[in-house]
Amino acid sequence: MKKAAVVILLFLALICHAEGIQLTLTTDAAYLPENEYKSGPTHFSAPVGPYQIFKPRTKLSAGYKIPVLTGESALFSGNNIKFNAELTVTPVSFVPEVSVEFTPAAFFVLTAGFKTGSGWTIGSLSGIREYNPVTREYDALDSFSAWYTYPYLRATLMFDLAAVFPGDWNHVVGLAEYEAGWDHLSGISRTVWEWQTVENYANGISNRQYYVIGYQMPMKLSMAAVTLELKGHYRSSDYGEFADNYDGNFKDAETGFLVQFDWNEKNTFYSSIVFGGRRSFREEHKDVSEEPFLTTCGREWIFSYIGFRWIHRF
């Protein structure tokens, strides 16, 4: 996996110097309030404190488009293949990624990609840890001793009402995205692990669904939307001995409100308020490290985070 990461980084360095390359820098930040765990069937749990953690992330992206199978109509005039190389860095990890996007029509995109990366520990934050079922705690791993890989396929459908009823104020837009990939952390001997400060991962094929319904406007505040994301494993058995009680193919959910500001041609800002739906358990517990041994009985909704994103185009 180290060789794969080096190859991706070299590809990113080369593509950044080629002509016709689209370069963007994306900076994300998430502010998480403090939430506690409550047991029982599906319910909402209000925050118990104003602050739990702040998560920053930045990503350098390079993309190159080649027109293919173009036509004269608006549906096919923009058909292309796009090659992407990215490098994402957080305080505890780095992730190079490559992907290829094929757009056979204005409303449809097919993507194939591969990402790999590793992490380290800073204070109480860890990029990579594995779960110890004996102590029921997560053990920190040596820096770069384990490598995360994620090959994936993604299909995206898009809709714009203005394509049917033209007009600057008729842009009711929609997006539906389905992604399937293989989560894997090498260099570990146990079933459950942590990646980029998110616990309770397991090796296996996972899926992600993402939906957006929004309204675009010809002004600085260019879009307001509602979002829904679902993600989880296809097979409960990926969680081994914890599969049945923990409900290994449970779908974590996130839904929220998103606004977009187009400051100018080079800078776009996003802000979001997101609510999360995580496993709720029959038993009382106080820490996420107890969860693999607990019994899932519903969904616990929480105020998950306030998110910010800045995209700069070079």
Secondary structure, 3 states (H helix, E strand, C coil): CHHHHHHHHHHHHHHCCCCCCEEEEEEEEEEEEECCCCCCCCEEECCCEEEEEEEEEEEEEEEEEEECCCCCCCCCCCCEEEEEEEEEEECCEEEEEEEEEEEEECCEEEEEEEEEEEECEECCEECEEEEECCCCEEEECCCCCCCEEEEEEEEEEEEEHHHCCCCCCCEEEEEEEEEEEEEEECCCCCCEEEECCEEEEECEEEEEEEEEEEEECCCCEEEEEEEEEEEEECCHHHHHHHHHHHCCCCCEEEEEEEEEEECCCCEEEEEEEEEEEEEEECCCCCCHHHHHHCCEEEEEEEEEEEEEEEEEEC
